[in-house]
Amino acid sequence: MLATLETWVSRGLPTAEGGESRESALAAAAAAAGEGGSPAAATAATAATAATAATGAVAPAAPLAEPLLQPDLTLWFDVDPAEAARRRAAAREADRLEAEDLAFFDRVRDGYARRAAAHPQRIQRIDAGRPLDEVRAAALAALAARPWGAEA
C-alpha cells in the first residue's frame, strides 16, 4: 500500500492532456480503499495510474508532488515483464491492465527504475525473479535495515 499513496498523489495532478484534479483523484482513491471498495480495487486502480505515470503522461507533474507526503519506504518487487506474464498465465486469466503488451510493461518497469534511481534512500528494489523465500528474506532485510525496523 506504500506505493499506492505515492501514485494516488501524482494521479490527481493535471496532465498535459487534461487530467482530473488532485482532490477528485484522492477522493476516488479513498472511495476505492474505503467504503464501497477494497484495498485490492484501490491497488488495481493505482497500478493503472502508475503505468500512466511511467509512460510520461503524468511524469511532468511529478516534481510538484515531491513536497507532498511521501512514504518512508517503498518496496519495489521487480520482475521481468515476460516472467510476470508467465506467472500470471499459470494462475488466472489476464484482466484489462494485465492484457497489455510486454512493451507497455517494459515502460512501466523503466518508470519505476527511474524513480528508484532518483530516490534510492526511499525506494528499495527487490529482485522478485528469485525464489519466494529469497524475495521474502530480501523484503524483511530491507525493513530491518530501517531505524524503525527493529521495533516491528
MDTraj code that builds the backbone (N, CA, C; nanometers):
import mdtraj as md
import numpy as np

residues = "MET LEU ALA THR LEU GLU THR TRP VAL SER ARG GLY LEU PRO THR ALA GLU GLY GLY GLU SER ARG GLU SER ALA LEU ALA ALA ALA ALA ALA ALA ALA GLY GLU GLY GLY SER PRO ALA ALA ALA THR ALA ALA THR ALA ALA THR ALA ALA THR ALA ALA THR GLY ALA VAL ALA PRO ALA ALA PRO LEU ALA GLU PRO LEU LEU GLN PRO ASP LEU THR LEU TRP PHE ASP VAL ASP PRO ALA GLU ALA ALA ARG ARG ARG ALA ALA ALA ARG GLU ALA ASP ARG LEU GLU ALA GLU ASP LEU ALA PHE PHE ASP ARG VAL ARG ASP GLY TYR ALA ARG ARG ALA ALA ALA HIS PRO GLN ARG ILE GLN ARG ILE ASP ALA GLY ARG PRO LEU ASP GLU VAL ARG ALA ALA ALA LEU ALA ALA LEU ALA ALA ARG PRO TRP GLY ALA GLU ALA".split()
xyz = np.array([
    [0.0806, -0.1180, 0.0000],
    [0.0000, 0.0000, 0.0000],
    [0.0861, 0.1261, 0.0000],
    [0.2147, 0.1127, 0.0388],
    [0.3014, 0.2302, 0.0407],
    [0.3165, 0.2903, -0.0980],
    [0.3330, 0.2050, -0.1979],
    [0.3495, 0.2557, -0.3336],
    [0.2221, 0.3222, -0.3824],
    [0.1067, 0.2778, -0.3341],
    [-0.0182, 0.3346, -0.3828],
    [-0.0358, 0.4786, -0.3393],
    [0.0069, 0.5144, -0.2190],
    [-0.0033, 0.6536, -0.1753],
    [0.0728, 0.7426, -0.2713],
    [0.1910, 0.6985, -0.3101],
    [0.2744, 0.7760, -0.3991],
    [0.2042, 0.8001, -0.5322],
    [0.1417, 0.6979, -0.5889],
    [0.0781, 0.7153, -0.7187],
    [-0.0553, 0.7855, -0.7064],
    [-0.1258, 0.7712, -0.5924],
    [-0.2503, 0.8460, -0.5745],
    [-0.2224, 0.9949, -0.5789],
    [-0.1153, 1.0366, -0.5150],
    [-0.0830, 1.1786, -0.5116],
    [-0.0528, 1.2277, -0.6519],
    [0.0285, 1.1549, -0.7279],
    [0.0627, 1.2015, -0.8619],
    [-0.0528, 1.1823, -0.9595],
    [-0.1441, 1.0904, -0.9318],
    [-0.2573, 1.0665, -1.0216],
    [-0.3447, 1.1903, -1.0348],
    [-0.3637, 1.2611, -0.9270],
    [-0.4550, 1.3724, -0.9284],
    [-0.4008, 1.4990, -0.9901],
    [-0.2735, 1.5061, -1.0141],
    [-0.2174, 1.6271, -1.0720],
    [-0.2549, 1.6350, -1.2194],
    [-0.2855, 1.7541, -1.2690],
    [-0.3261, 1.7664, -1.4083],
    [-0.2181, 1.7152, -1.5017],
    [-0.2592, 1.6503, -1.6096],
    [-0.1653, 1.6009, -1.7095],
    [-0.1641, 1.6983, -1.8267],
    [-0.0704, 1.6795, -1.9167],
    [-0.0626, 1.7640, -2.0345],
    [-0.1893, 1.7525, -2.1180],
    [-0.2567, 1.6373, -2.1089],
    [-0.3771, 1.6152, -2.1876],
    [-0.5034, 1.6471, -2.1069],
    [-0.4884, 1.7074, -1.9902],
    [-0.6031, 1.7480, -1.9104],
    [-0.6533, 1.6360, -1.8221],
    [-0.5966, 1.6222, -1.7038],
    [-0.6366, 1.5168, -1.6114],
    [-0.7328, 1.5696, -1.5073],
    [-0.7699, 1.4829, -1.4164],
    [-0.8612, 1.5236, -1.3102],
    [-0.7858, 1.6020, -1.2027],
    [-0.8589, 1.6676, -1.1159],
    [-0.7952, 1.7452, -1.0107],
    [-0.7375, 1.6539, -0.9036],
    [-0.6439, 1.7060, -0.8252],
    [-0.5839, 1.6299, -0.7152],
    [-0.6918, 1.5855, -0.6178],
    [-0.7850, 1.6752, -0.5874],
    [-0.8895, 1.6439, -0.4904],
    [-0.9782, 1.5295, -0.5380],
    [-1.0177, 1.5318, -0.6656],
    [-1.1057, 1.4254, -0.7145],
    [-1.0311, 1.2925, -0.7207],
    [-0.9021, 1.2957, -0.7515],
    [-0.8248, 1.1716, -0.7549],
    [-0.8113, 1.1125, -0.6160],
    [-0.7819, 1.1978, -0.5171],
    [-0.7692, 1.1484, -0.3807],
    [-0.9032, 1.0974, -0.3288],
    [-1.0130, 1.1634, -0.3669],
    [-1.1453, 1.1171, -0.3255],
    [-1.1752, 0.9808, -0.3880],
    [-1.1402, 0.9635, -0.5147],
    [-1.1631, 0.8353, -0.5815],
    [-1.0787, 0.7255, -0.5180],
    [-0.9543, 0.7574, -0.4843],
    [-0.8672, 0.6585, -0.4211],
    [-0.9204, 0.6200, -0.2837],
    [-0.9668, 0.7204, -0.2089],
    [-1.0221, 0.6917, -0.0766],
    [-1.1471, 0.6068, -0.0877],
    [-1.2295, 0.6346, -0.1873],
    [-1.3511, 0.5551, -0.2061],
    [-1.3164, 0.4119, -0.2432],
    [-1.2149, 0.3943, -0.3259],
    [-1.1762, 0.2594, -0.3660],
    [-1.1198, 0.1816, -0.2487],
    [-1.0495, 0.2502, -0.1591],
    [-0.9879, 0.1825, -0.0454],
    [-1.0812, 0.1717, 0.0741],
    [-1.1827, 0.2562, 0.0776],
    [-1.2704, 0.2593, 0.1947],
    [-1.4075, 0.2046, 0.1628],
    [-1.5080, 0.2827, 0.1919],
    [-1.6455, 0.2397, 0.1734],
    [-1.6715, 0.2086, 0.0264],
    [-1.7326, 0.0948, 0.0032],
    [-1.7699, 0.0568, -0.1324],
    [-1.6556, 0.0043, -0.2157],
    [-1.5401, -0.0111, -0.1597],
    [-1.4272, -0.0613, -0.2362],
    [-1.3381, -0.1448, -0.1488],
    [-1.2301, -0.1907, -0.2054],
    [-1.1366, -0.2731, -0.1302],
    [-0.9961, -0.2241, -0.1563],
    [-0.9025, -0.2593, -0.0677],
    [-0.7633, -0.2232, -0.0963],
    [-0.7164, -0.2821, -0.2290],
    [-0.7658, -0.4019, -0.2633],
    [-0.7258, -0.4632, -0.3909],
    [-0.7745, -0.3788, -0.5086],
    [-0.8978, -0.3285, -0.4986],
    [-0.9511, -0.2433, -0.6054],
    [-0.8711, -0.1139, -0.6144],
    [-0.8375, -0.0571, -0.4997],
    [-0.7588, 0.0662, -0.4987],
    [-0.6214, 0.0410, -0.5584],
    [-0.5619, -0.0718, -0.5255],
    [-0.4300, -0.1050, -0.5790],
    [-0.4357, -0.1249, -0.7293],
    [-0.5406, -0.1924, -0.7779],
    [-0.5548, -0.2132, -0.9219],
    [-0.5707, -0.0799, -0.9943],
    [-0.6520, 0.0087, -0.9385],
    [-0.6695, 0.1409, -0.9994],
    [-0.5388, 0.2175, -0.9968],
    [-0.4636, 0.2025, -0.8904],
    [-0.3375, 0.2729, -0.8760],
    [-0.2323, 0.2177, -0.9716],
    [-0.2363, 0.0870, -0.9974],
    [-0.1412, 0.0280, -1.0912],
    [-0.1576, 0.0903, -1.2290],
    [-0.2816, 0.1126, -1.2687],
    [-0.3060, 0.1776, -1.3971],
    [-0.2500, 0.3185, -1.3958],
    [-0.2627, 0.3871, -1.2848],
    [-0.2097, 0.5222, -1.2712],
    [-0.0581, 0.5213, -1.2780],
    [0.0033, 0.4246, -1.2107],
    [0.1493, 0.4138, -1.2142],
    [0.1965, 0.3899, -1.3565],
    [0.1226, 0.3080, -1.4292],
    [0.1584, 0.2806, -1.5672],
    [0.1493, 0.4076, -1.6509],
    [0.0454, 0.4866, -1.6286],
    [0.0318, 0.6128, -1.6997],
    [0.1481, 0.7047, -1.6667],
    [0.1853, 0.7102, -1.5396],
    [0.2967, 0.7950, -1.4992],
    [0.4258, 0.7493, -1.5653],
    [0.4436, 0.6178, -1.5749],
    [0.5666, 0.5650, -1.6334],
    [0.5762, 0.5957, -1.7819],
    [0.4632, 0.6106, -1.8487],
    [0.4657, 0.6395, -1.9911],
    [0.4850, 0.7869, -2.0205],
    [0.4834, 0.8701, -1.9158],
    [0.5135, 1.0106, -1.9354],
    [0.3947, 1.1033, -1.9281],
    [0.2731, 1.0509, -1.9249],
    [0.1562, 1.1377, -1.9242],
    [0.1498, 1.2219, -1.7973],
    [0.1913, 1.1674, -1.6850],
    [0.1851, 1.2392, -1.5586],
    [0.3243, 1.2813, -1.5135],
    [0.4273, 1.2199, -1.5669],
    [0.5636, 1.2432, -1.5206],
    [0.6029, 1.3910, -1.5126],
    [0.5604, 1.4788, -1.6072],
    [0.5995, 1.6188, -1.5934],
    [0.5474, 1.6836, -1.4652],
    [0.4388, 1.6316, -1.4091],
    [0.3828, 1.6887, -1.2869],
    [0.4463, 1.6299, -1.1618],
    [0.5253, 1.5234, -1.1740],
    [0.5838, 1.4560, -1.0576],
    [0.6620, 1.5509, -0.9669],
    [0.7413, 1.6448, -1.0187],
    [0.8123, 1.7353, -0.9272],
    [0.7180, 1.8149, -0.8372],
    [0.5966, 1.8409, -0.8823],
    [0.5009, 1.9133, -0.7996],
    [0.4560, 1.8290, -0.6810],
    [0.4573, 1.6962, -0.6969],
    [0.4120, 1.6068, -0.5904],
    [0.5209, 1.5814, -0.4870],
    [0.6444, 1.6037, -0.5198],
    [0.7550, 1.5703, -0.4303],
    [0.7439, 1.6305, -0.2907],
    [0.7029, 1.7585, -0.2761],
    [0.6953, 1.8131, -0.1402],
    [0.5789, 1.7541, -0.0589],
    [0.4856, 1.6874, -0.1251],
    [0.3722, 1.6295, -0.0541],
    [0.4178, 1.5070, 0.0247],
    [0.3272, 1.4501, 0.0995],
    [0.3609, 1.3312, 0.1775],
    [0.4193, 1.2217, 0.0895],
    [0.5267, 1.1641, 0.1350],
    [0.5916, 1.0548, 0.0647],
    [0.6105, 0.9400, 0.1627],
    [0.6014, 0.8166, 0.1175],
    [0.6253, 0.7047, 0.2082],
    [0.7712, 0.7028, 0.2530],
    [0.7948, 0.6512, 0.3730],
    [0.9323, 0.6363, 0.4217],
    [1.0065, 0.5314, 0.3413],
    [0.9339, 0.4298, 0.2980],
    [0.9949, 0.3197, 0.2247],
    [0.8946, 0.2640, 0.1253],
    [0.9405, 0.2434, 0.0037],
    [0.8629, 0.1752, -0.0986],
    [0.9421, 0.0525, -0.1394],
    [0.8837, -0.0638, -0.1244],
    [0.9462, -0.1873, -0.1722],
    [0.8959, -0.2122, -0.3137],
    [0.9886, -0.2101, -0.4088],
    [0.9552, -0.2336, -0.5489],
    [0.9927, -0.3775, -0.5800],
    [0.8944, -0.4628, -0.5976],
    [0.9171, -0.6033, -0.6298],
    [0.9302, -0.6126, -0.7813],
    [1.0545, -0.6079, -0.8281],
    [1.0861, -0.6011, -0.9701],
    [1.0997, -0.7404, -1.0287],
    [1.0270, -0.7646, -1.1347],
    [1.0374, -0.8914, -1.2069],
    [1.0271, -0.8610, -1.3561],
    [1.0992, -0.9372, -1.4360],
    [1.0943, -0.9213, -1.5804],
    [0.9488, -0.9348, -1.6269],
    [0.9008, -0.8433, -1.7110],
    [0.7612, -0.8494, -1.7540],
    [0.7214, -0.9822, -1.8189],
    [0.8104, -1.0442, -1.8938],
    [0.7775, -1.1736, -1.9554],
    [0.7580, -1.2810, -1.8483],
    [0.8419, -1.2790, -1.7454],
    [0.8279, -1.3744, -1.6350],
    [0.6986, -1.3480, -1.5580],
    [0.6675, -1.2208, -1.5355],
    [0.5423, -1.1865, -1.4666],
    [0.4220, -1.2373, -1.5455],
    [0.4268, -1.2240, -1.6778],
    [0.3166, -1.2722, -1.7622],
    [0.3043, -1.4246, -1.7544],
    [0.4174, -1.4938, -1.7527],
    [0.4135, -1.6409, -1.7405],
    [0.3522, -1.6819, -1.6065],
    [0.3924, -1.6161, -1.4993],
    [0.3385, -1.6480, -1.3662],
    [0.1881, -1.6216, -1.3600],
    [0.1466, -1.5063, -1.4125],
    [0.0051, -1.4725, -1.4103],
    [-0.0759, -1.5705, -1.4933],
    [-0.0257, -1.6077, -1.6122],
    [-0.0974, -1.7005, -1.7002],
    [-0.1171, -1.8366, -1.6339],
    [-0.0231, -1.8770, -1.5512],
    [-0.0358, -2.0050, -1.4809],
    [-0.1391, -1.9974, -1.3687],
    [-0.1735, -1.8766, -1.3265],
    [-0.2640, -1.8601, -1.2129],
    [-0.4068, -1.8228, -1.2524],
    [-0.4221, -1.7404, -1.3579],
    [-0.5557, -1.6913, -1.3920],
    [-0.5534, -1.6192, -1.5262],
    [-0.6744, -1.5813, -1.5715],
    [-0.6888, -1.5012, -1.6927],
    [-0.6402, -1.3588, -1.6659],
    [-0.5915, -1.2948, -1.7691],
    [-0.5459, -1.1567, -1.7562],
    [-0.6650, -1.0621, -1.7471],
    [-0.6535, -0.9595, -1.6621],
    [-0.7560, -0.8551, -1.6597],
    [-0.7186, -0.7503, -1.7656],
    [-0.7938, -0.6425, -1.7710],
    [-0.7725, -0.5414, -1.8752],
    [-0.6298, -0.4865, -1.8732],
    [-0.5779, -0.4540, -1.7566],
    [-0.4430, -0.3995, -1.7468],
    [-0.3384, -0.5063, -1.7770],
    [-0.3579, -0.6243, -1.7237],
    [-0.2610, -0.7325, -1.7435],
    [-0.2552, -0.7787, -1.8889],
    [-0.3571, -0.7481, -1.9676],
    [-0.3608, -0.7896, -2.1072],
    [-0.2787, -0.6984, -2.1988],
    [-0.2240, -0.5914, -2.1445],
    [-0.1396, -0.5020, -2.2246],
    [-0.0174, -0.5784, -2.2751],
    [0.0435, -0.5277, -2.3826],
    [0.1603, -0.5962, -2.4399],
    [0.2843, -0.5760, -2.3522],
    [0.3874, -0.6567, -2.3786],
    [0.5091, -0.6511, -2.2971],
    [0.5803, -0.5164, -2.3063],
    [0.5688, -0.4487, -2.4193],
    [0.6324, -0.3170, -2.4326],
    [0.5751, -0.2191, -2.3303],
    [0.4456, -0.2278, -2.3054],
    [0.3812, -0.1440, -2.2042],
    [0.4448, -0.1693, -2.0676],
    [0.4601, -0.2966, -2.0313],
    [0.5162, -0.3296, -1.9002],
    [0.6649, -0.2974, -1.8917],
    [0.7348, -0.3009, -2.0044],
    [0.8741, -0.2555, -2.0059],
    [0.8811, -0.1067, -1.9739],
    [0.7882, -0.0268, -2.0290],
    [0.7853, 0.1168, -1.9996],
    [0.7527, 0.1418, -1.8529],
    [0.6580, 0.0646, -1.7984],
    [0.6236, 0.0788, -1.6559],
    [0.7459, 0.0471, -1.5706],
    [0.8129, -0.0630, -1.6032],
    [0.9319, -0.1032, -1.5272],
    [1.0404, 0.0046, -1.5356],
    [1.0602, 0.0600, -1.6542],
    [1.1587, 0.1674, -1.6713],
    [1.1223, 0.2895, -1.5864],
    [0.9935, 0.3180, -1.5769],
    [0.9493, 0.4299, -1.4933],
    [0.9820, 0.4073, -1.3469],
    [0.9569, 0.2859, -1.2993],
    [0.9916, 0.2541, -1.1599],
    [1.1425, 0.2596, -1.1395],
    [1.2198, 0.2132, -1.2374],
    [1.3664, 0.2170, -1.2254],
    [1.4166, 0.3616, -1.2156],
    [1.3571, 0.4501, -1.2953],
    [1.3966, 0.5917, -1.2880],
    [1.3632, 0.6501, -1.1504],
    [1.2454, 0.6179, -1.0977],
    [1.2075, 0.6688, -0.9657],
    [1.3002, 0.6132, -0.8582],
    [1.3335, 0.4855, -0.8675],
    [1.4236, 0.4252, -0.7691],
    [1.5616, 0.4894, -0.7751],
    [1.6093, 0.5181, -0.8955],
    [1.7401, 0.5833, -0.9095],
    [1.7370, 0.7256, -0.8536],
    [1.6240, 0.7927, -0.8691],
    [1.6121, 0.9299, -0.8193],
    [1.5934, 0.9354, -0.6679],
    [1.5443, 0.8269, -0.6075],
    [1.5142, 0.8250, -0.4637],
    [1.5659, 0.6962, -0.3984],
    [1.6969, 0.6718, -0.4058],
    [1.7491, 0.5451, -0.3527],
    [1.7320, 0.5301, -0.2021],
    [1.7210, 0.6403, -0.1292],
    [1.7027, 0.6334, 0.0148],
    [1.5616, 0.5897, 0.0519],
    [1.4691, 0.6004, -0.0421],
    [1.3289, 0.5736, -0.0143],
    [1.2739, 0.4526, -0.0890],
    [1.3249, 0.4241, -0.2075],
    [1.2717, 0.3152, -0.2894],
    [1.3736, 0.2021, -0.2936],
    [1.3336, 0.0879, -0.2419],
    [1.4208, -0.0303, -0.2359],
    [1.3744, -0.1315, -0.3406],
    [1.4628, -0.1642, -0.4339],
    [1.4314, -0.2643, -0.5356],
    [1.4557, -0.4031, -0.4790],
    [1.3554, -0.4893, -0.4930],
    [1.3664, -0.6298, -0.4538],
    [1.3571, -0.7110, -0.5817],
    [1.4569, -0.7949, -0.6082],
    [1.4554, -0.8801, -0.7270],
    [1.3535, -0.9911, -0.7058],
    [1.2350, -0.9741, -0.7633],
    [1.1266, -1.0703, -0.7450],
    [1.1333, -1.1850, -0.8448],
    [1.2392, -1.1910, -0.9225],
    [1.2597, -1.3031, -1.0124],
    [1.3225, -1.4225, -0.9418],
    [1.3641, -1.4014, -0.8190],
    [1.4259, -1.5084, -0.7400],
    [1.3186, -1.5940, -0.6737],
    [1.3580, -1.7065, -0.6130],
    [1.2607, -1.7901, -0.5407],
    [1.1939, -1.7122, -0.4278],
    [1.0706, -1.7507, -0.3959],
    [0.9891, -1.6794, -0.2985],
    [1.0594, -1.6607, -0.1641],
    [1.1286, -1.7629, -0.1139],
    [1.1945, -1.7489, 0.0167],
    [1.3054, -1.6437, 0.0118],
    [1.3732, -1.6300, -0.1009],
    [1.4766, -1.5272, -0.1149],
    [1.4152, -1.3877, -0.1246],
    [1.3025, -1.3778, -0.1959],
    [1.2328, -1.2493, -0.2072],
    [1.1837, -1.2053, -0.0693],
    [1.1243, -1.2991, 0.0038],
    [1.0761, -1.2687, 0.1394],
    [1.1919, -1.2224, 0.2284],
    [1.3051, -1.2910, 0.2222],
    [1.4214, -1.2542, 0.3036],
    [1.4729, -1.1149, 0.2665],
    [1.4743, -1.0838, 0.1389],
    [1.5207, -0.9514, 0.0951],
    [1.4265, -0.8421, 0.1444],
    [1.2963, -0.8673, 0.1395],
    [1.1985, -0.7690, 0.1872],
    [1.2137, -0.7479, 0.3381],
    [1.2268, -0.8557, 0.4114],
    [1.2437, -0.8441, 0.5567],
    [1.3740, -0.7728, 0.5920],
    [1.4791, -0.7998, 0.5163],
    [1.6069, -0.7323, 0.5403],
    [1.5955, -0.5822, 0.5131],
    [1.5218, -0.5454, 0.4086],
    [1.5025, -0.4037, 0.3780],
    [1.4263, -0.3346, 0.4906],
    [1.3278, -0.4012, 0.5460],
    [1.2525, -0.3449, 0.6584],
    [1.3392, -0.3349, 0.7831],
    [1.4156, -0.4404, 0.8118],
    [1.5000, -0.4434, 0.9317],
    [1.6108, -0.3383, 0.9266],
    [1.6527, -0.3002, 0.8057],
    [1.7601, -0.2022, 0.7905],
    [1.7164, -0.0603, 0.8240],
    [1.5871, -0.0385, 0.8352],
    [1.5352, 0.0934, 0.8684],
    [1.5422, 0.1150, 1.0194],
    [1.5556, 0.2393, 1.0633],
    [1.5624, 0.2658, 1.2081],
    [1.4420, 0.2113, 1.2841],
    [1.3265, 0.2124, 1.2214],
    [1.2056, 0.1619, 1.2865],
    [1.1869, 0.0135, 1.2641],
    [1.2731, -0.0496, 1.1829],
    [1.2601, -0.1919, 1.1505],
    [1.2807, -0.2836, 1.2698],
    [1.3657, -0.2446, 1.3633],
    [1.3925, -0.3284, 1.4802],
    [1.2746, -0.3327, 1.5756],
    [1.1873, -0.2305, 1.5682],
    [1.0706, -0.2252, 1.6575],
    [0.9604, -0.3192, 1.6138],
    [0.9542, -0.3488, 1.4850],
    [0.8436, -0.4294, 1.4314],
    [0.8553, -0.5755, 1.4661],
])
top = md.Topology()
chain = top.add_chain()
for i, resn in enumerate(residues, 1):
    res = top.add_residue(resn, chain, resSeq=i)
    for name in ("N", "CA", "C"):
        top.add_atom(name, md.element.get_by_symbol(name[0]), res)
traj = md.Trajectory(xyz[None], top)
